[in-house]
């Protein structure tokens, strides 16, 4: 980025943060390919500017994720979709200019997020197969975060931490690009999973260190959001399972499942029953998909599947979608909803269907 003296003067008079939306040219190998709209975030690392550390951490994480993405592709193969991560073209630590530092991140501009997509009822005009494909993108972004491992710089082989917890998943955190790929976004509240190590002497031949994941306390003990997991309401220790729960609520929203009710002081049984009823009564979610969502919405975080398990089941559903849906995957969600395709015959039997 080349700043003129006038532009630099404007940056010096701005507040702690500024965001610019610019039109430019995307170049590949020195050849200009196409017009592209980019977002430039400029943040001052000034004293007392809490946003600086958040955006700095977010930009650094995005760079690291793009490096780890190749490792994830080689490890998971076809089970991993690379569309889940937004591109960051360039991240520039600017340290000169009379000790006036700026952190500058450059990323593509996406005109719509998933919440806007749902609010404008565009999901009703989308085919069922495309919505399941978008669901794969949503899960793949979370999967990449949960498979991150942070290593000690001096001892590369010893795991220091990971996975990375997003902790703030909701429809607004997913961007939609012009090709209808869904990309996870907004990592500035995330956490790296810590571990403590204990000696295991159970082996007859040798002892070794067991890595035990450390839970942590909620940042906001009273979250007033449908997307938050029940352990955040109950102020219980948190793990990466909170992202699995929140991902399920995003998928429910995409397929027009009613928003979950908030039960801050509920029991495990009543919570699981209400989630089963909420998802089971929906006419737009296939029974196989319903069982997956219900497992992700369990009250007990230890009973929820990992994000890798979710991805494998969702991949299986996608690859056999025509067989599962009896060749109705090309129908729009509106057509499926009008016909009540997967509505239970009886209100008390959540998985007894007429189709």
C-alpha positions in Angstrom: 0.0 0.0 0.0 1.4 3.4 -1.0 0.1 6.3 1.1 0.4 9.8 -0.2 1.3 12.6 2.2 -2.3 13.8 2.3 -3.6 10.3 3.1 -1.0 9.9 5.8 -2.0 13.2 7.4 -5.6 12.0 7.4 -4.6 8.7 9.1 -2.8 10.6 11.8 -5.9 12.6 12.7 -8.2 9.7 12.7 -9.4 7.9 15.9 -8.0 4.7 17.2 -9.4 2.6 14.3 -10.5 3.2 10.7 -11.9 1.0 8.0 -11.7 1.8 4.3 -13.5 0.1 1.4 -11.5 0.5 -1.8 -11.8 -0.6 -5.4 -8.7 -2.1 -6.9 -7.2 -4.6 -9.2 -6.2 -8.1 -8.3 -2.9 -9.1 -9.8 -1.5 -12.6 -10.2 2.1 -13.1 -11.5 2.3 -9.4 -12.4 -0.9 -9.6 -14.6 -4.0 -7.7 -13.6 -6.8 -10.3 -13.6 -10.0 -8.5 -12.5 -11.5 -5.7 -10.4 -11.8 -6.5 -6.7 -13.2 -4.6 -3.7 -11.1 -4.8 -0.6 -11.3 -3.7 3.0 -8.4 -2.0 4.6 -8.4 -1.9 8.4 -6.0 0.5 10.1 -5.5 0.3 13.8 -3.3 2.4 16.1 -1.5 0.4 18.8 -2.0 3.4 21.2 -2.1 3.1 24.9 -5.5 2.2 26.1 -6.7 1.1 22.7 -8.1 -2.3 23.3 -9.2 -2.8 19.7 -5.6 -2.8 18.5 -4.7 -6.0 20.3 -7.9 -7.7 19.1 -7.4 -6.8 15.4 -3.7 -7.5 15.6 -4.4 -11.0 17.0 -7.1 -11.5 14.4 -4.8 -10.6 11.5 -1.9 -12.7 12.8 -4.3 -15.7 13.2 -5.6 -15.4 9.7 -2.1 -15.5 8.3 -1.3 -18.6 10.4 -4.6 -20.3 9.4 -3.8 -19.9 5.8 -0.5 -21.7 6.4 -2.2 -24.4 8.4 -4.9 -24.8 5.8 -2.6 -26.9 3.5 -1.8 -29.2 6.5 -5.5 -29.7 7.1 -6.1 -30.5 3.4 -3.4 -33.1 3.5 -4.7 -34.6 6.8 -8.4 -34.7 6.1 -8.4 -34.9 2.3 -11.9 -34.8 0.8 -13.4 -34.3 4.3 -12.1 -30.8 4.4 -13.4 -27.9 2.4 -11.1 -24.9 1.9 -13.8 -22.4 1.3 -14.4 -21.8 5.1 -11.6 -19.2 5.5 -11.5 -15.6 4.2 -8.4 -14.5 2.4 -6.1 -11.9 3.8 -3.9 -10.6 1.0 -1.4 -8.7 3.0 -0.7 -7.8 6.6 1.8 -4.9 7.1 3.4 -3.8 10.4 4.3 -0.2 9.7 7.0 1.0 12.1 8.5 4.2 10.8 7.1 7.6 10.2 8.3 9.3 13.4 7.5 6.5 15.8 3.9 6.5 14.6 3.0 2.8 14.2 0.0 1.4 12.4 -1.2 -2.2 11.9 -2.7 -2.6 8.5 -4.7 -5.6 7.3 -6.1 -6.0 3.8 -8.9 -8.5 3.0 -11.6 -9.0 0.4 -14.8 -7.1 0.8 -18.0 -9.2 1.2 -21.2 -7.4 0.7 -23.4 -9.9 2.6 -23.2 -12.0 5.8 -25.3 -15.1 6.6 -27.6 -13.1 8.9 -28.5 -10.7 6.0 -28.9 -13.7 3.7 -31.5 -15.2 6.1 -33.2 -11.9 6.9 -33.8 -11.3 3.2 -35.2 -14.8 2.9 -32.8 -15.7 0.2 -32.4 -19.2 1.8 -36.0 -19.9 0.7 -35.0 -19.4 -2.9 -31.9 -21.6 -2.6 -32.0 -25.3 -3.5 -31.6 -27.8 -0.7 -28.4 -29.1 -2.2 -26.9 -25.6 -2.2 -27.9 -25.1 1.4 -26.3 -28.3 2.5 -23.2 -27.2 0.6 -23.2 -23.9 2.5 -23.5 -25.9 5.7 -20.3 -27.7 4.8 -18.6 -24.4 4.4 -19.8 -23.3 7.8 -18.6 -26.4 9.5 -15.3 -26.4 7.6 -14.4 -23.0 8.9 -14.9 -24.1 12.5 -13.1 -27.4 11.7 -10.0 -25.5 10.7 -10.0 -23.6 13.9 -10.5 -26.7 16.0 -7.6 -28.5 14.4 -5.1 -25.8 14.9 -2.2 -26.8 17.1 0.2 -24.1 18.5 3.8 -25.4 19.0 6.6 -24.2 21.2 9.0 -22.2 19.1 12.1 -24.0 20.6 10.6 -27.5 20.7 8.5 -27.9 17.6 7.4 -31.4 18.5 5.8 -30.5 21.9 2.3 -29.2 21.7 1.8 -26.0 23.6 -1.9 -25.4 22.9 -4.8 -25.6 20.6 -7.4 -25.9 19.2 -8.5 -22.4 18.6 -11.9 -21.6 20.0 -13.9 -18.9 18.1 -16.3 -18.3 21.1 -18.5 -15.9 19.2 -20.1 -17.9 16.5 -23.4 -16.6 15.0 -24.8 -15.9 11.5 -23.2 -12.5 11.4 -19.8 -14.1 11.7 -20.1 -15.8 8.4 -19.5 -13.9 5.1 -20.9 -14.9 1.7 -18.8 -14.3 -1.4 -20.1 -13.9 -5.0 -19.7 -17.7 -5.6 -21.9 -18.4 -2.6 -19.1 -19.8 -0.6 -19.5 -19.2 3.2 -16.4 -18.0 5.1 -16.0 -17.7 8.8 -15.0 -14.3 10.1 -14.4 -12.2 13.2 -11.8 -14.0 15.3 -11.0 -11.2 17.8 -12.7 -12.9 20.7 -11.1 -16.3 20.1 -9.0 -18.3 22.5 -6.2 -20.8 22.2 -7.0 -24.0 24.2 -4.4 -24.4 26.9 -3.1 -27.7 28.3 -1.6 -28.9 31.5 0.7 -32.0 31.5 0.6 -34.9 33.9 2.8 -37.9 34.1 1.2 -41.3 33.2 3.1 -44.2 34.9 0.5 -46.8 34.0 2.7 -48.2 31.2 4.9 -51.0 32.2 7.8 -50.0 29.9 7.8 -46.2 30.2 6.0 -43.1 31.5 4.9 -40.2 29.3 3.2 -36.9 29.6 -0.6 -36.7 29.1 -1.9 -33.4 27.8 -5.1 -32.5 29.6 -7.1 -29.6 28.1 -7.8 -26.8 30.4 -11.3 -25.4 30.6 -11.9 -21.7 31.2 -14.5 -19.3 32.6 -17.0 -17.5 30.4 -16.0 -14.0 29.3 -19.7 -12.8 29.6 -21.4 -14.8 32.4 -24.9 -13.6 31.3 -25.0 -13.9 27.5 -28.3 -12.8 26.1 -28.1 -14.5 22.8 -29.7 -17.5 21.1 -26.4 -18.6 19.8 -24.8 -19.2 23.2 -24.4 -22.6 24.6 -26.1 -23.6 27.9 -22.9 -23.8 29.8 -22.3 -20.1 29.2 -25.7 -19.4 30.8 -24.9 -21.6 33.7 -21.4 -20.2 34.2 -19.9 -23.6 33.8 -16.3 -24.2 32.5 -16.1 -23.9 28.8 -14.4 -26.0 26.1 -14.3 -26.1 22.3 -17.8 -27.7 22.5 -19.3 -24.2 22.8 -18.4 -23.7 19.1 -20.1 -27.0 18.2 -23.4 -25.9 19.9 -23.3 -22.4 18.3 -22.6 -23.9 14.8 -25.7 -26.0 15.3 -27.8 -22.9 16.0 -26.4 -21.3 12.8 -27.4 -24.3 10.7 -30.8 -24.3 12.3 -31.3 -20.7 11.4 -30.2 -21.4 7.8 -32.9 -24.2 7.5 -35.6 -22.1 9.2 -35.7 -24.1 12.5 -37.3 -22.1 15.3 -34.7 -20.3 17.5 -34.0 -22.2 20.7 -35.7 -21.0 23.8 -33.4 -19.8 26.6 -33.5 -22.0 29.8 -31.0 -20.5 32.2 -32.0 -22.8 35.1 -33.2 -25.9 33.3 -32.4 -29.5 33.8 -30.5 -31.7 31.4 -33.6 -33.7 30.6 -35.9 -30.8 29.9 -33.2 -29.1 27.8 -32.6 -32.1 25.6 -36.3 -32.7 25.2 -37.0 -29.2 24.1 -34.1 -29.3 21.6 -35.4 -32.6 20.2 -38.9 -31.1 19.8 -37.6 -27.9 18.3 -35.6 -29.6 15.6 -37.8 -32.7 15.2 -41.0 -30.6 14.4 -39.2 -28.7 11.6 -40.5 -29.7 8.1 -37.4 -28.4 6.2 -34.7 -30.6 7.9 -34.2 -34.2 6.8 -34.3 -36.8 9.6 -30.6 -37.7 9.2 -29.7 -34.0 9.5 -32.1 -33.6 12.5 -30.3 -36.3 14.4 -27.0 -34.6 13.8 -28.3 -31.2 14.9 -29.9 -32.7 18.1 -26.6 -34.3 19.0 -24.8 -30.9 18.6 -27.4 -29.2 20.8 -27.0 -31.5 23.8 -27.1 -29.8 27.2 -24.0 -31.7 28.4 -21.0 -30.5 26.4 -19.3 -33.9 26.8 -22.1 -35.6 24.9 -21.8 -33.4 21.8 -19.8 -34.6 18.8 -16.5 -33.0 17.9 -16.5 -30.8 14.8 -14.6 -33.5 12.9 -17.3 -36.0 13.6 -19.9 -33.4 12.5 -18.0 -32.8 9.2 -17.8 -36.6 8.5 -21.6 -37.0 9.0 -22.4 -33.9 7.0 -20.1 -35.0 4.2 -21.8 -38.4 4.1 -25.2 -36.7 4.0 -24.1 -34.4 1.1 -22.6 -37.2 -1.0 -25.8 -39.3 -0.7 -28.2 -36.4 -0.7 -30.2 -37.5 -3.7 -30.7 -40.9 -2.1 -31.6 -39.4 1.2 -34.0 -36.9 -0.2 -35.5 -39.1 -2.9 -34.2 -36.8 -5.6 -35.8 -33.7 -4.2 -32.4 -32.0 -3.4 -33.0 -29.7 -6.4 -36.1 -28.2 -4.8 -35.9 -24.9 -3.1 -36.4 -24.6 0.6 -39.7 -22.8 0.0 -41.0 -25.7 -2.0 -40.0 -28.2 0.7 -41.5 -26.0 3.4 -44.8 -25.6 1.5 -45.1 -29.3 1.1 -44.1 -30.0 4.8 -41.9 -32.7 3.3 -40.3 -33.9 6.6 -43.1 -32.8 9.0 -43.8 -35.6 11.5 -47.3 -37.2 11.2 -47.9 -36.9 15.0 -46.7 -34.0 17.1 -45.5 -36.3 19.9 -43.5 -38.5 17.4 -40.6 -36.3 16.1 -39.3 -38.8 13.6 -42.4 -40.5 12.1 -42.8 -39.0 8.6 -45.4 -39.0 5.8 -42.7 -38.8 3.1 
